[in-house]
Amino acid sequence: MGVHVFSRMRRKPRLTAVLGFILVAGATATLGITSSKPASPDEHAMPLEKGQPADPASDGGPSRVDYRRLEERIARLMQEPEMVGLAVGTVERGQIRFLRGYGETLTGSHEPVTPDTVFRWASLSKSVASALITALAAEGRLSLDTPLATMGTTLTLPGGVGRATVADLLSHRLGLVRNAWDDRLEAGEDPKLLRAALGTLPAYCPPASFYAYQNIAYDAATEVVERVTGQGYARVAQARLFAPLGMTSASVGRAGLEGSASWARPHHHGKTPTTVDDSYYRVPAAGGVNSSIRDLVLWMRAQLGEAPQVLSAQALEVMHRPRVSTPPRGRRGSMDLALTNAAYGLGWRSFTYTGHALVGHRGSVNGYGSLILFVPADKSGIVMLWNSNQYKAARLQLEFFDMLYGLPAKDWLELQTPPVARDTAAAEAGGREKTR
């Protein structure tokens, strides 16, 4: 096989990106030993050189990515003070080309992150809710244009829920202020009670007219799935998506993370271990999924059309199609400025980069980061999972795409200067599920 599976010492971030493309949220973790040099990879899993076929038995063609250079960039990234564990996976033309773990699951533990180490997906979880509801709509069990008022959820909205549809829910067009009451969710309040009280907030805009990212409101998708199927959300996700795709490590909920044979522990700045925060596990459609990078890459391949028996081409078009513009707000770094035409579909973001249409998402939840970014037309992409509040790692995604398209090398990671104590972009997320 042409898949490069590596086992390095990692931590427990959400870097379970596995088979497909390198998620934009990939962050590398430094080893918990005196040397900052990455551990040696498995001798039978060396990365491909540029131009070398990933799988001689396949018709995927030669690799366009210089994986030795990619390895060098990841090794340098892992020297950053905040990095603990990281997992990265890539896909080219539908073929898995790279799959590797770096750093430790827990700082100082010497337990390596491997392609099977489980991380949190954070906001990448939104794509699972979208896939489930889109599939139910294709079966005629609901419509994306169905008014939410008829779906029996606990959600209320300013001015009433009558004008909002299921599609508005999945595309963050509910008329609420951005991240409505996330702070109260993180303080321990019941998400269903919060969702039932969202209607008391001042109207931000009419439903369907404007984009404003949500977590508590978005989790009404959990209630939609459970009402239509008559089963628990986690069970439906397992039966309809994870099991058919062979995602053996994927789960919904905290128990699935902590019950894994190898799982990445979360870390605060300075590589300080912390406990798992279950706030966003209580809104599973918004942030409750876990998996290894191996399974995340399988998820990406399915999004690339490589599992039509589970996700049809029609379903992918419905989910990925841009529905609402998401123009940059506030201070943006060079990576976000390079990703133009930003928009949101159903649980997915879309961008244009150097003339290529990309689809993906990023995620962050206390002590974890995640990323997925791919080009549907080319069936190529990258996934990443890590276990620290380090946000520089996400920039690796553009270095991958520059290699993929033969563009001049650019230091998107900004690693030419000595590592700094903290990436300034961290302020963008503040450890919570933000607009990723």
Secondary structure, DSSP 8 states (H G I E B T S, - for coil): ----EE-B-B--SEE---SSSB-TT------SSS--S-----TT-----TT-BS-TTSSS-B--S-HHHHHHHHHHHTTSTT--EEEEEEEETTEEEEEEEEEBSSTTS--BB-TT-EEE-GGGGHHHHHHHHHHHHHTTSS-TTSBGGGTT-S---TT-STT-BHHHHHTT-SS--TTTTHHHHHTT--HHHHHHHGGGS---S-TTS-----STTTTHHHHHHHHHHSS-HHHHHIIIIITTTT-TT-EESHHHHHTSSSB---EETTTEE-----GGGGSHHHH-EEEEHHHHHHHHHHHTTS-TTTS-HHHHHHHHS--EE----S---HHHHHSEEEEE-SS-EEEEETTEEEEEEEEEETTEEEEEEEETTTTEEEEEEESSS--GGGGHHHHHHHHHTT-----TT--SS---SS-GGGGGTTTS----
